[in-house]
Amino acid sequence: MREPRDVYFHIHGMRRYMAAYVELTVREMVENEFGSDNIAVHLERIKECLEKCDLMSVFDLDSETGMKEIDVVMLQALLKAYKNQVIDQLRLALAWNRIDVAKSDIFTDDKQWPTGILDDVMFSAIQLNRVDFIELFLDHGVSLHEFLTKKRLLQLYNRIPNNCLLRSLLTKIKVREDPQRKNFSLLDVGMLIQSLMGDTFNPTYMTKPEYANIDVDHLLDDDAPAKTTETGLKDIAMVMLNPARGLDDIDGKLKKPNEKPLPDFEQPCQDLFIWSILMIQQDMAKTFWVEGKDAIATALVGYNLLKMLQKKTDYTEFVITIQGCIDEWSELAVGVLSECYTTDERNAQDLLMRELSNWGNMTCMMIAVKAVNKEFISQTACQSVLNSIWHGKLAPENSVLRLFVCMCFPFLIVPLLKFNLRMDPSSSCYHPQAMASGSQPRKVCSRHQPSQSKPNPPLSQKSKPKLYKMENRFSKTSDYSEVQKPNELHITPGQKLYYFFTAPVIIFMYNVLSYFGFLSLYTYVLIFNFAPTVSVLELVLMVWVFTILSEEVRQVVTRSSTTLVSKLKSYVTDSWNIVDIITIILFIIGMIMRFLPYKDTFEAARVVLALNFVSFCMRLLHIFSVHKQLGPKLVMIGKMVQDMMFFLVILMIFVVSYGIASHSILYPNSPLAWSTVLQVIKKSYWNVYEELFLDEIEGNTKCTFDEILWGNGTYPRCPSNVGRVIVPILMGVYVLLANVLLLNLLIAMFSYTFTKVQDNTDKHWCFQRYSLIYEYYERPVLCPPLIMLTQLYLLVRYIVTSLCGSRLKHQDSSNDFISGRKLKHDRELVQWEDVIADAYHQKKEQKKSRVWNSKSCLQMTC
């Protein structure tokens, strides 16, 4: 008996009419398969099908791949119905998410794609997170500059799913700024980005009026209310059911007839990248990262945004997903920087210090520090920049001893010290490990010789000629001349003195010496010269502390944040600044109490100032940040203090419970007084450190049961007879738990913290160095108390500048952390970075493909 499919095999390919013998044969086949009922109806249906045999598809379900490929056959059958409507075919392939069918059946060599024809399906692909289709459309001529308009970008932000984190964050901003507005604006997006990146980051959505002043409700008034990505699938389904109507409806939603196109974005890849990151669509964000510019900075921005978004959610699985994305962006930023530095150190350092107008006028290092990306800051390229800034014009081979001698005897500066004539952060670079160890640094690049000795990273055939041309262009157009004039090689003695005293390393050393002098003076006053009558040394001490306070105020005022509140928030994020605040407040309290005309307050002032001296000594720990071995120990101390705080919460439960129980048994019906409360806590707390008070508990000391005698303090109270038996047993259990169990738990926590920090010693130290170097780069040349002269000068200059307005400019506005030079090869530098990033991405994808193929082979073998 024939299978049912044999009937269709028999008639498929015939003409659209049946000869008599064919009809008879078909009748017999139908009758054999389905019986004699309604044969005429079945034959008529077969004839109707044969009238459009070009739309018929035959598929064998019983084949080996039958069930696996049935969706492909169904899609191909639908594509036949739209063989003259290519856009509808693309929508169908997009709805079925079959990129293989789109490549094989739609994007063929004989088809030409006019400009803009793929924009609508590109929009749908972005909404549906179809990364493969986005890459396919980009490969076939979609221009993001022409595709991305303000309207389309606003549609993307307003069609976010209701359960998306981004929608909840934007809703809070919209309700706060303009509750009457229906749709999210680009200004809302800019505020969200600024809140995540920090107020020093100025998004273009906030700074440019053409973005900030968009009437979003008017622009999107022809759109339906905020849709989810399901809308795209519904629209595509409409095309499948009614192609003539569905296509017109979808086009009408995205574009009006004769609508004048809106201005394009300068960096559409950047705008789509930000949208993808905020939507936490990692693969799509990587696609736009590859297509865009400024690969290192873009990866760091993605790292920072995701790190802040991670703090906005409490869902464990979501947090783990975001953490994986964060690690990947950090790896991409570090990988591209390493490839750039391997290829050309000088250009890599220029990339780190180049001010990025499209990323809030920040540099790569600033973005990395803002995101606390210790992995990035610890890279050799970043540390080379920091080394050059730290030493200023001084040659790094000058030893610490030589610098100290010149600090004491400045007339030795000219003959004794060596200077780097062009020691800016983009000129010569030194290996960071050399500085840390104190040995002479190894010079790894030179301004005069292009770094062509190191091999370039593996490039594609497409990328190699690009890189070769740009290297030649760098060597020809670089603004560093190959031959210097003789007078440019000479530094006058006056310049040497200026370079010496303005180097951050020298400012740091002078401040350290000054601080030791301050502590010596404070020690002398506390121990030998603290009397009711104010001495001259006390006045000097107060002036000295005032100069320290004024320096902290200057640090707050000169921060790059926009408002005073944000400046204060930025200031207190540094734990050392919190220590400074507490220290200065303690000193002020002590001095106020010292001048009150009471004996008790004078003694209290002595105690407060003694504690204040301890806090001043704690500030010495900040100096160790510059040392590679001692710096990470500060991180360990900080983390161990956090561990100890959590431990104390647990310990106090045991201490209080045991203290109350033991005291109630030993001394029943004690009087209600503060001394009783202190006695309860004191004994149980010191028991932890094996101070057991056994003589007192067992009644071996002279004591009394007379309430009058122990009440007035003549004799101590004797413990109860029951307490002498029960409390030692209770103490044994308590000491076992508190001393043996809990303290060993604390030691284990400390060991874990030590190991974790020790494994990342270099990262912690490098990041600490950045903060310290930046602080002393910004500090005035003079140290306290002479720093008051500099602060008076800055105050006068600020007043004069404010009165004169724009007529008076700062004479020295340079910043070694930002490349102030307008490089002639800036455009070539960006292109060079793009080529290196493209090569790195290709190498990474090839490695991933090899790993995948290896796993597939192993699975097939097993």
Secondary structure as UniProt FT lines:
FT   HELIX           4..11
FT   TURN            12..13
FT   HELIX           20..34
FT   TURN            37..38
FT   HELIX           39..50
FT   TURN            51..52
FT   HELIX           53..55
FT   TURN            61..62
FT   TURN            64..68
FT   HELIX           70..81
FT   TURN            82..84
FT   HELIX           86..96
FT   HELIX           99..101
FT   HELIX           102..106
FT   TURN            109..110
FT   TURN            115..118
FT   HELIX           119..127
FT   TURN            128..129
FT   HELIX           131..139
FT   TURN            140..141
FT   HELIX           144..147
FT   HELIX           150..158
FT   TURN            162..163
FT   HELIX           165..177
FT   TURN            179..180
FT   HELIX           186..197
FT   TURN            199..200
FT   HELIX           204..207
FT   HELIX           209..212
FT   HELIX           216..219
FT   TURN            220..222
FT   HELIX           230..241
FT   HELIX           243..254
FT   TURN            257..258
FT   HELIX           268..278
FT   TURN            279..280
FT   HELIX           282..291
FT   HELIX           295..310
FT   TURN            311..312
FT   HELIX           316..343
FT   HELIX           345..353
FT   HELIX           357..359
FT   TURN            360..361
FT   HELIX           364..370
FT   TURN            371..372
FT   HELIX           374..377
FT   HELIX           380..391
FT   TURN            392..393
FT   TURN            396..397
FT   HELIX           400..408
FT   HELIX           410..412
FT   HELIX           413..416
FT   TURN            421..422
FT   TURN            425..426
FT   STRAND          429..430
FT   HELIX           432..437
FT   STRAND          443..445
FT   TURN            461..462
FT   HELIX           463..477
FT   HELIX           486..489
FT   HELIX           493..502
FT   HELIX           504..528
FT   HELIX           536..557
FT   HELIX           564..572
FT   HELIX           575..595
FT   HELIX           599..618
FT   HELIX           619..626
FT   TURN            628..630
FT   HELIX           631..666
FT   TURN            668..669
FT   HELIX           674..687
FT   TURN            688..690
FT   HELIX           694..697
FT   TURN            698..699
FT   HELIX           707..711
FT   TURN            712..713
FT   HELIX           721..735
FT   HELIX           736..742
FT   HELIX           743..758
FT   TURN            759..760
FT   HELIX           761..778
FT   TURN            784..786
FT   HELIX           787..804
FT   HELIX           805..807
FT   TURN            816..817
FT   TURN            824..825
FT   HELIX           826..861
//
